[in-house]
Amino acid sequence: MLSWVLLTVLGVSAGVVGAASTSKGSGTPQGEPYMGVYIGKLSTLEHQVTGHVYAVDNTTIYIKGFTYDGEAPDAFFFAGNRTPEPTSRGFIIPDERNRKQVLGPYRNRNLVLNFPITKKGQRSLSDVQWVSVWCRQFAIDFGHVKIPRDMVKPAPQIGEGLLSDKPRLRSSAVTVVDTNTIQLDDFTFDATVPDAIFVMGSGDAEASGSQVPDEKGTKEPLSKYNQRSIQLSIPREVRGEPIQYFGVWSPTKGMLASVTFEPNALLPPAISSLP
C-alpha cells in the first residue's frame, strides 16, 4: 500500500523496465541481459577454446559460453601486462571455484572469475593487456582476448551520507553496489517519523520515486536503527532504470534526507543475475 501511495503522491506509476539504461555503453547486444561491459571473444587458437568475456567490475570477469577440451597438461586462466600478446610473464587467474588448479574440460559454461591478490597487490583489468588460456609447460596460448586501454569498467557508485537532525537520521555513506543492491553504512534513524520509508528514483528527488523494501524485504515503515550497516534489494520492477537519488521519505513530511548519484554510470551487474 505504501508503495502505491508513494508513487501516486509523487506522480509516477511503476512499470516493468528492462536493462537498456543499465547496459547503455556496455556493448551488450540488444535483447541480452546486462552482463557488464563486453570485452570481446576469446580467440580460438588451440584445444577448442572459445567464449565471450565481460568486465563485471575492475577485478571480476564473466565468461559466457566458455569451452575448452581440457587435454593440455598445464593450462590456466592467465593474464599479463608486460607485452601486448600473451607470454609466460603474467599471473594465474583462479578458476570459477577460486582454485589455482590445472583446467579440466569445459563445454559452453558460464564462469565468474575474480582477479587474485598477488605480491603486487590486488590485480585488476586496469593493469593487464590480455587474458588467456595459457599452457605454462609448453608456453602456448590456446586463446585470448585483449583488454582495451580506454575501456570504462563498471563500478559501484558511492554517494555522500544521509544527514538530518530532526528527525535524527544519518548514514556515513550510501553505495549502489550493483544493479540489484544498495548499501547503507552506519545507518541511524530515531523512528520519530512513524511513516518513513526508503525510496529511490530518477529525476528530481522531490518529484518521482519508488519504495525500496527494508533489509528484511518488508515495506513496513522504518523502525529504529542505531549505526547499522544494511543492504537493500532494488525492486525488480525498476532494476535497469537510472538511479539518480536514494532517500528516506515520508508521505506526511516529504523527503527527510537524500543522496544523489550519476544516473548514467555503469554499475556492476549483480552476480546472482548473470545467466
FENPEQUI-V665963 format. One record per pair of residues at least 12 apart in sequence whose ideal C-beta (glycine too) atoms are under 10 Angstrom apart, sorted by the first residue. I is the first residue (numbers start at 1). J is the second residue. D is the distance in whole Angstrom. If there is no record, write none. Layout:
BEGIN
[[I:J:D] [I:J:D]]
END
This chain:
BEGIN
[[1:219:8] [2:195:8] [2:197:6] [2:199:10] [2:211:6] [2:219:6] [2:220:8] [2:221:7] [2:249:10] [2:251:7] [3:197:8] [3:199:9] [3:209:10] [3:210:7] [3:211:4] [3:212:9] [3:213:9] [3:219:6] [3:235:8] [3:237:10] [4:211:9] [5:195:9] [5:197:10] [5:211:9] [5:251:6] [6:197:7] [6:199:6] [6:201:10] [6:208:10] [6:209:6] [6:210:7] [6:211:5] [6:219:10] [6:249:7] [6:250:10] [6:251:7] [7:199:10] [7:201:9] [7:208:9] [7:209:7] [7:210:6] [7:211:8] [8:251:10] [9:209:9] [9:249:9] [9:251:6] [9:254:10] [10:199:8] [10:201:8] [10:203:10] [10:204:10] [10:205:10] [10:206:8] [10:207:6] [10:208:6] [10:209:5] [10:210:9] [10:249:9] [10:251:10] [10:254:10] [10:255:10] [11:207:7] [11:208:7] [11:209:10] [12:201:7] [12:202:9] [12:203:9] [12:207:8] [12:208:5] [12:209:7] [12:210:7] [12:238:10] [13:210:10] [14:210:6] [14:211:9] [14:235:8] [14:237:5] [14:238:7] [15:237:7] [15:238:8] [15:241:9] [16:236:9] [16:237:6] [16:238:9] [16:239:10] [16:240:10] [17:236:9] [17:237:7] [17:238:6] [17:239:7] [17:240:5] [17:241:5] [17:242:10] [18:30:10] [18:31:9] [18:33:9] [18:34:9] [18:239:9] [18:240:5] [18:241:9] [19:31:10] [19:32:8] [19:33:6] [19:34:4] [19:35:9] [19:179:8] [19:239:7] [19:240:4] [19:241:10] [19:269:8] [19:273:9] [20:34:9] [20:240:7] [20:241:9] [21:34:9] [21:202:9] [21:239:10] [21:240:6] [21:241:6] [21:242:5] [21:243:9] [21:263:8] [21:264:8] [22:34:5] [22:36:10] [22:154:9] [22:178:10] [22:179:5] [22:239:8] [22:240:5] [22:241:8] [22:242:8] [22:243:9] [22:265:10] [22:266:8] [22:267:6] [22:268:10] [22:269:8] [23:35:8] [23:36:9] [23:37:9] [23:38:9] [23:179:9] [23:240:8] [23:266:8] [23:267:10] [23:269:9] [24:240:10] [24:242:9] [24:264:7] [24:266:8] [25:37:8] [25:152:7] [25:264:8] [25:265:10] [25:266:6] [26:38:6] [26:54:8] [26:55:9] [26:152:9] [26:154:8] [26:266:6] [26:267:10] [26:269:9] [27:39:8] [27:40:9] [27:54:8] [27:55:10] [27:151:9] [28:54:8] [28:269:9] [29:52:10] [32:52:10] [32:64:9] [32:275:9] [33:179:10] [33:240:10] [33:269:8] [33:273:7] [33:274:8] [33:275:6] [34:54:9] [34:154:9] [34:179:7] [34:239:9] [34:240:7] [34:266:9] [34:267:9] [34:268:10] [34:269:5] [34:270:9] [34:273:8] [34:274:9] [35:52:9] [35:53:10] [35:54:5] [35:55:9] [35:56:8] [35:62:6] [35:64:7] [35:110:9] [35:154:10] [35:269:6] [35:273:9] [35:274:6] [35:275:7] [36:53:9] [36:54:4] [36:55:5] [36:56:4] [36:57:7] [36:60:8] [36:61:8] [36:62:6] [36:153:8] [36:154:5] [36:178:10] [36:179:10] [36:266:8] [36:267:9] [36:268:7] [36:269:5] [36:274:8] [37:53:10] [37:54:6] [37:55:4] [37:56:9] [37:57:9] [37:61:10] [37:125:9] [37:148:9] [37:151:6] [37:152:7] [37:153:6] [37:154:6] [37:266:7] [37:268:10] [37:269:10] [38:52:7] [38:53:8] [38:54:6] [38:55:8] [38:62:10] [38:64:10] [38:151:10] [39:52:8] [39:53:4] [39:54:6] [39:55:6] [39:61:7] [39:62:10] [39:63:10] [39:125:8] [39:131:8] [39:145:6] [39:146:8] [39:147:6] [39:148:7] [39:151:7] [39:153:10] [40:52:8] [40:53:6] [40:54:9] [40:131:10] [40:144:9] [40:145:5] [40:146:7] [40:147:9] [40:148:8] [41:53:7] [41:64:10] [41:65:9] [41:143:9] [41:145:7] [42:63:7] [42:65:10] [42:66:8] [42:67:9] [42:68:9] [42:131:8] [42:132:8] [42:133:7] [42:142:9] [42:143:4] [42:144:6] [42:145:5] [43:86:10] [43:132:9] [43:133:10] [43:141:8] [43:142:9] [43:143:5] [43:144:6] [43:145:7] [43:146:9] [44:67:9] [44:142:8] [44:143:5] [45:86:10] [45:132:9] [45:133:9] [45:140:8] [45:141:6] [45:142:6] [45:143:5] [45:144:8] [46:68:9] [46:69:9] [46:71:10] [46:72:8] [46:75:9] [46:133:8] [46:135:8] [46:138:10] [46:140:6] [46:141:8] [46:142:4] [46:143:7] [47:67:9] [47:68:6] [47:69:5] [47:70:8] [47:71:6] [47:72:6] [47:75:8] [47:103:10] [47:105:9] [47:133:8] [47:135:9] [47:140:9] [47:142:5] [47:143:8] [48:67:6] [48:68:6] [48:69:5] [48:70:9] [48:71:9] [48:105:9] [48:106:9] [48:107:9] [48:142:9] [48:143:9] [49:66:8] [49:67:7] [49:68:5] [49:69:8] [49:72:10] [49:75:9] [49:103:10] [49:106:9] [49:132:9] [49:133:5] [49:141:9] [49:142:5] [49:143:3] [49:144:9] [50:63:10] [50:65:7] [50:66:7] [50:67:5] [50:68:8] [50:106:10] [50:108:9] [50:133:10] [50:143:7] [51:63:4] [51:64:6] [51:65:5] [51:66:4] [51:67:6] [51:68:8] [51:106:8] [51:108:9] [51:109:8] [51:110:9] [51:111:8] [51:133:9] [51:143:8] [51:145:9] [52:64:5] [52:65:6] [52:66:9] [52:110:10] [52:145:9] [53:66:9] [53:111:10] [53:113:9] [53:131:7] [53:144:10] [53:145:5] [53:147:9] [54:112:10] [54:154:9] [54:269:8] [54:274:9] [55:124:10] [55:125:6] [55:147:8] [55:148:10] [55:151:7] [55:152:9] [55:153:5] [55:154:6] [55:266:9] [55:268:9] [55:269:10] [56:112:7] [56:113:9] [56:114:9] [56:125:10] [56:153:9] [56:154:7] [56:178:9] [56:268:5] [56:269:6] [56:270:9] [56:271:7] [56:274:8] [57:114:10] [57:115:10] [57:124:9] [57:125:8] [57:153:6] [57:154:5] [57:155:6] [57:156:8] [57:177:10] [57:178:8] [57:266:9] [57:267:9] [57:268:4] [57:269:9] [58:115:8] [58:122:9] [58:123:10] [58:124:5] [58:125:5] [58:126:6] [58:127:10] [58:151:10] [58:153:5] [58:154:8] [58:155:7] [58:268:9] [59:113:10] [59:114:6] [59:115:5] [59:116:9] [59:117:9] [59:122:6] [59:123:7] [59:124:5] [59:125:7] [59:126:9] [59:153:9] [60:112:7] [60:113:7] [60:114:5] [60:115:7] [60:124:9] [60:125:9] [60:153:9] [60:154:9] [60:268:7] [60:269:10] [60:271:8] [61:77:9] [61:79:9] [61:93:8] [61:111:8] [61:112:8] [61:113:5] [61:114:8] [61:115:8] [61:125:7] [61:131:7] [61:145:9] [61:147:10] [62:110:7] [62:111:7] [62:112:6] [62:113:8] [62:269:8] [62:271:9] [62:274:6] [62:275:9] [63:77:9] [63:96:9] [63:106:9] [63:109:8] [63:110:7] [63:111:5] [63:112:8] [63:113:7] [63:131:9] [63:133:10] [63:145:9] [64:108:9] [64:109:9] [64:110:5] [64:111:8] [64:274:8] [64:275:7] [65:106:10] [65:107:9] [65:108:5] [65:109:8] [65:110:7] [65:111:10] [65:275:9] [66:96:9] [66:103:10] [66:106:5] [66:107:9] [66:108:7] [66:109:5] [66:110:7] [66:111:5] [66:113:10] [66:133:9] [66:143:10] [67:105:9] [67:106:6] [67:107:6] [67:108:6] [67:109:7] [67:143:10] [68:103:6] [68:104:8] [68:105:7] [68:106:5] [68:107:8] [68:109:9] [68:133:6] [68:142:7] [68:143:8] [69:103:10] [69:104:10] [69:105:6] [69:106:9] [69:107:9] [69:142:9] [70:102:9] [70:103:6] [70:104:5] [70:105:3] [70:106:7] [70:107:9] [71:104:10] [71:105:8] [72:102:8] [72:103:8] [72:133:9] [72:134:9] [72:135:5] [72:136:10] [72:137:8] [72:138:8] [72:140:8] [72:142:7] [73:102:7] [73:135:7] [73:136:9] [73:137:6] [73:138:8] [74:102:6] [74:103:9] [74:134:9] [74:135:5] [74:136:5] [74:137:4] [74:138:7] [74:139:10] [74:140:10] [75:102:6] [75:103:5] [75:104:9] [75:132:10] [75:133:6] [75:134:7] [75:135:5] [75:136:8] [75:137:9] [75:138:9] [75:140:9] [75:142:6] [76:90:10] [76:91:9] [76:92:5] [76:93:7] [76:94:9] [76:95:8] [76:100:7] [76:101:8] [76:102:7] [76:103:6] [76:132:9] [76:133:8] [76:134:6] [76:135:8] [76:136:7] [77:91:10] [77:92:7] [77:93:4] [77:94:8] [77:95:7] [77:96:9] [77:100:9] [77:103:7] [77:111:9] [77:113:6] [77:115:10] [77:131:7] [77:132:8] [77:133:6] [77:134:8] [78:90:5] [78:91:7] [78:92:6] [78:93:7] [78:128:10] [78:130:9] [78:131:7] [78:132:5] [78:133:7] [78:134:4] [78:135:9] [78:136:8] [78:141:9] [78:142:10] [78:144:9] [79:91:6] [79:92:8] [79:93:6] [79:113:10] [79:115:7] [79:116:10] [79:123:7] [79:124:10] [79:125:9] [79:127:9] [79:128:4] [79:129:8] [79:130:7] [79:131:5] [79:132:7] [79:134:9] [79:144:9] [79:147:8] [80:127:10] [80:128:6] [80:129:7] [80:130:6] [80:131:9] [80:132:8] [80:134:9] [80:144:10] [81:123:9] [81:126:9] [81:127:5] [81:128:5] [81:129:5] [81:130:8] [81:147:9] [82:128:10] [82:129:8] [83:129:7] [83:130:8] [84:129:6] [84:130:7] [84:146:7] [85:129:8] [85:130:7] [85:132:9] [85:141:8] [85:144:8] [85:146:9] [86:129:9] [86:130:5] [86:131:9] [86:132:4] [86:133:9] [86:134:6] [86:139:9] [86:140:9] [86:141:4] [86:142:9] [86:143:9] [86:144:5] [86:145:10] [86:146:9] [87:130:9] [87:132:9] [87:134:9] [87:139:8] [87:141:8] [88:134:8] [88:135:10] [88:136:7] [88:139:5] [88:140:10] [88:141:10] [90:123:10] [90:128:8] [90:129:9] [90:130:8] [90:131:9] [90:132:8] [90:134:7] [90:136:10] [91:115:9] [91:116:7] [91:118:6] [91:119:10] [91:120:9] [91:123:6] [91:128:9] [92:116:7] [92:118:9] [92:134:9] [92:136:9] [93:113:5] [93:114:8] [93:115:6] [93:116:7] [93:123:8] [93:128:9] [93:131:7] [93:132:9] [93:134:10] [94:113:7] [94:114:7] [94:115:9] [94:116:6] [95:111:8] [95:113:7] [95:114:10] [96:109:8] [96:110:9] [96:111:4] [96:112:6] [96:113:6] [96:114:9] [97:111:10] [98:112:10] [98:113:9] [98:114:7] [98:116:9] [100:116:8] [102:135:9] [102:136:9] [102:137:10] [103:133:7] [103:134:10] [103:135:10] [103:142:10] [106:133:10] [110:274:7] [110:275:6] [111:274:10] [112:271:6] [112:274:7] [113:131:9] [115:127:9] [115:128:8] [115:131:10] [124:153:8] [125:147:6] [125:148:10] [125:151:7] [125:153:6] [126:147:9] [126:149:9] [126:151:9] [126:153:7] [127:147:10] [128:146:10] [128:147:6] [129:144:10] [129:146:6] [129:147:6] [129:148:10] [129:149:8] [130:144:5] [130:145:7] [130:146:5] [130:147:6] [131:143:10] [131:144:6] [131:145:6] [131:146:8] [131:147:7] [132:144:4] [132:145:8] [132:146:10] [152:265:9] [152:266:6] [153:266:8] [153:268:9] [154:178:8] [154:179:9] [154:265:8] [154:266:4] [154:267:6] [154:268:4] [154:269:7] [155:176:10] [155:178:10] [155:265:7] [155:266:7] [155:267:8] [155:268:7] [156:175:5] [156:176:6] [156:177:5] [156:178:7] [156:181:9] [156:182:10] [156:183:8] [156:265:9] [156:267:7] [156:268:7] [157:174:9] [157:175:7] [157:176:4] [157:177:9] [157:178:10] [157:182:10] [157:243:7] [157:246:10] [157:259:10] [157:260:10] [157:261:5] [157:262:6] [157:263:10] [157:265:5] [157:266:9] [157:267:7] [157:268:10] [158:173:6] [158:174:8] [158:175:5] [158:176:8] [158:177:9] [158:183:9] [158:185:10] [158:259:10] [158:261:9] [159:171:9] [159:173:7] [159:174:5] [159:175:7] [159:176:8] [159:182:10] [159:243:10] [159:245:9] [159:246:7] [159:258:9] [159:259:4] [159:260:7] [159:261:6] [159:262:9] [160:172:9] [160:173:7] [160:174:7] [160:258:10] [160:259:5] [160:260:8] [161:173:5] [161:174:7] [161:184:9] [161:185:8] [161:186:8] [161:187:9] [161:257:9] [161:259:7] [162:174:6] [162:184:8] [162:186:10] [162:187:8] [162:188:9] [162:189:9] [162:246:8] [162:247:7] [162:248:7] [162:256:8] [162:257:4] [162:258:7] [162:259:6] [163:257:6] [163:258:10] [163:259:9] [164:189:9] [164:190:10] [164:193:10] [164:247:10] [164:248:8] [164:255:10] [164:256:5] [164:257:4] [164:258:10] [165:257:10] [166:190:9] [166:192:8] [166:193:9] [166:253:10] [166:256:9] [167:188:10] [167:189:7] [167:190:5] [167:191:8] [167:192:5] [167:193:5] [167:196:8] [167:248:9] [167:250:9] [167:253:8] [167:256:6] [167:257:9] [168:188:7] [168:189:7] [168:190:4] [168:191:9] [168:192:8] [168:224:10] [168:226:10] [169:187:8] [169:188:7] [169:189:5] [169:190:7] [169:191:10] [169:192:9] [169:193:9] [169:196:8] [169:222:9] [169:225:9] [169:247:10] [169:248:6] [169:256:6] [169:257:5] [170:184:10] [170:186:7] [170:187:7] [170:188:5] [170:189:8] [170:190:10] [170:225:9] [170:227:8] [170:257:8] [171:183:10] [171:184:5] [171:185:6] [171:186:6] [171:187:5] [171:188:7] [171:189:9] [171:225:9] [171:227:9] [171:228:9] [171:229:9] [171:230:9] [171:246:10] [171:248:9] [171:257:8] [171:259:8] [172:184:9] [172:185:5] [172:186:4] [172:187:9] [172:188:9] [172:227:9] [172:229:9] [173:185:5] [173:186:8] [173:187:10] [173:229:9] [173:259:9] [174:187:9] [174:200:10] [174:232:10] [174:245:10] [174:246:6] [174:247:9] [174:257:10] [174:258:9] [174:259:5] [174:260:10] [174:261:8] [175:231:9] [175:246:10] [175:259:10] [175:261:10] [176:200:9] [176:234:8] [176:243:6] [176:246:8] [176:259:10] [176:261:6] [176:262:10] [176:265:8] [176:267:6] [176:268:9] [177:231:7] [177:232:10] [177:234:10] [177:267:8] [177:268:8] [177:270:8] [178:234:9] [178:239:10] [178:267:6] [178:268:4] [178:269:6] [178:270:4] [178:271:8] [178:272:9] [178:273:8] [179:234:7] [179:239:6] [179:240:7] [179:241:10] [179:243:9] [179:266:10] [179:267:5] [179:268:7] [179:269:5] [179:270:5] [179:273:7] [180:231:10] [180:232:10] [180:233:6] [180:234:5] [180:235:10] [180:236:9] [180:239:6] [180:267:9] [180:268:10] [180:269:8] [180:270:4] [180:271:9] [180:272:7] [180:273:6] [181:231:6] [181:232:7] [181:233:7] [181:234:7] [181:267:9] [181:268:9] [181:270:6] [181:272:9] [182:198:8] [182:200:7] [182:212:7] [182:230:9] [182:231:7] [182:232:5] [182:233:8] [182:234:6] [182:243:8] [182:246:6] [182:261:10] [183:215:10] [183:229:7] [183:230:7] [183:231:5] [183:232:8] [184:198:9] [184:215:9] [184:225:9] [184:228:8] [184:229:7] [184:230:5] [184:231:8] [184:232:7] [184:246:9] [184:248:10] [184:259:10] [185:227:9] [185:228:9] [185:229:5] [185:230:9] [186:225:9] [186:226:9] [186:227:5] [186:228:7] [186:229:6] [186:230:10] [187:215:9] [187:222:10] [187:225:5] [187:226:9] [187:227:7] [187:228:5] [187:229:7] [187:230:6] [187:248:9] [188:224:9] [188:225:6] [188:226:6] [188:227:6] [188:228:8] [189:222:6] [189:223:8] [189:224:6] [189:225:5] [189:226:9] [189:228:9] [189:248:7] [189:256:9] [189:257:9] [190:224:6] [190:225:9] [190:226:9] [191:221:8] [191:222:6] [191:223:6] [191:224:4] [191:225:8] [192:224:9] [193:221:8] [193:222:8] [193:248:8] [193:249:10] [193:250:5] [193:251:10] [193:252:8] [193:253:6] [193:256:6] [194:221:6] [194:222:9] [194:223:10] [194:250:8] [194:252:9] [194:253:10] [195:221:5] [195:222:9] [195:249:9] [195:250:5] [195:251:5] [195:252:6] [195:253:8] [196:221:6] [196:222:5] [196:223:10] [196:247:10] [196:248:5] [196:249:7] [196:250:5] [196:251:9] [196:252:9] [196:253:8] [196:256:6] [196:257:10] [197:209:10] [197:211:5] [197:212:8] [197:213:9] [197:214:8] [197:219:7] [197:220:8] [197:221:6] [197:222:6] [197:247:10] [197:248:7] [197:249:6] [197:250:7] [197:251:8] [197:256:10] [198:210:10] [198:211:7] [198:212:4] [198:213:8] [198:214:7] [198:215:9] [198:219:9] [198:222:7] [198:230:10] [198:232:6] [198:246:7] [198:247:8] [198:248:6] [198:249:8] [199:211:6] [199:212:6] [199:245:8] [199:246:7] [199:247:6] [199:248:7] [199:249:4] [199:250:10] [199:255:8] [199:256:10] [199:258:8] [200:212:5] [200:232:9] [200:234:7] [200:235:8] [200:238:7] [200:241:9] [200:243:6] [200:244:8] [200:245:7] [200:246:5] [200:247:8] [200:249:10] [200:258:9] [200:261:9] [201:238:8] [201:241:8] [201:242:9] [201:243:8] [201:244:7] [201:245:6] [201:246:8] [201:247:9] [201:249:10] [201:258:10] [201:263:10] [202:238:9] [202:241:6] [202:242:5] [202:243:7] [202:244:4] [202:245:8] [202:261:10] [202:263:6] [203:242:9] [203:244:6] [203:245:8] [203:263:9] [204:244:8] [204:245:8] [204:260:10] [205:244:8] [205:245:4] [205:246:9] [205:247:6] [205:249:9] [205:254:10] [205:255:6] [205:257:10] [205:258:5] [205:259:9] [205:260:7] [206:245:9] [206:247:10] [206:249:10] [206:254:7] [206:255:6] [206:258:9] [208:244:9] [208:245:9] [209:238:10] [209:244:10] [209:245:8] [209:246:9] [209:247:8] [209:249:7] [209:255:9] [209:258:9] [210:234:9] [210:235:6] [210:237:7] [210:238:5] [210:241:9] [211:235:7] [211:238:10] [211:249:8] [212:232:5] [212:233:8] [212:234:7] [212:235:7] [212:238:9] [212:246:7] [212:247:10] [212:248:10] [212:249:10] [213:232:7] [213:233:6] [213:234:9] [213:235:7] [214:230:8] [214:232:7] [214:233:10] [215:228:8] [215:229:10] [215:230:4] [215:231:6] [215:232:6] [215:233:9] [216:230:9] [216:232:10] [217:232:9] [217:233:7] [219:235:10] [221:250:9] [221:251:10] [222:248:7] [222:250:9] [222:256:10] [232:246:9] [233:270:9] [234:246:10] [234:267:10] [234:270:9] [239:270:9] [239:273:8] [240:267:10] [241:263:9] [242:261:9] [242:262:9] [242:263:4] [242:264:7] [242:265:9] [242:267:10] [243:260:9] [243:261:5] [243:262:9] [243:263:7] [243:265:8] [243:267:8] [244:258:10] [244:260:6] [244:261:6] [244:262:8] [244:263:4] [244:264:10] [245:258:5] [245:259:7] [245:260:5] [245:261:7] [245:263:9] [246:258:7] [246:259:6] [246:260:8] [246:261:7] [247:259:7] [247:260:9]]
END
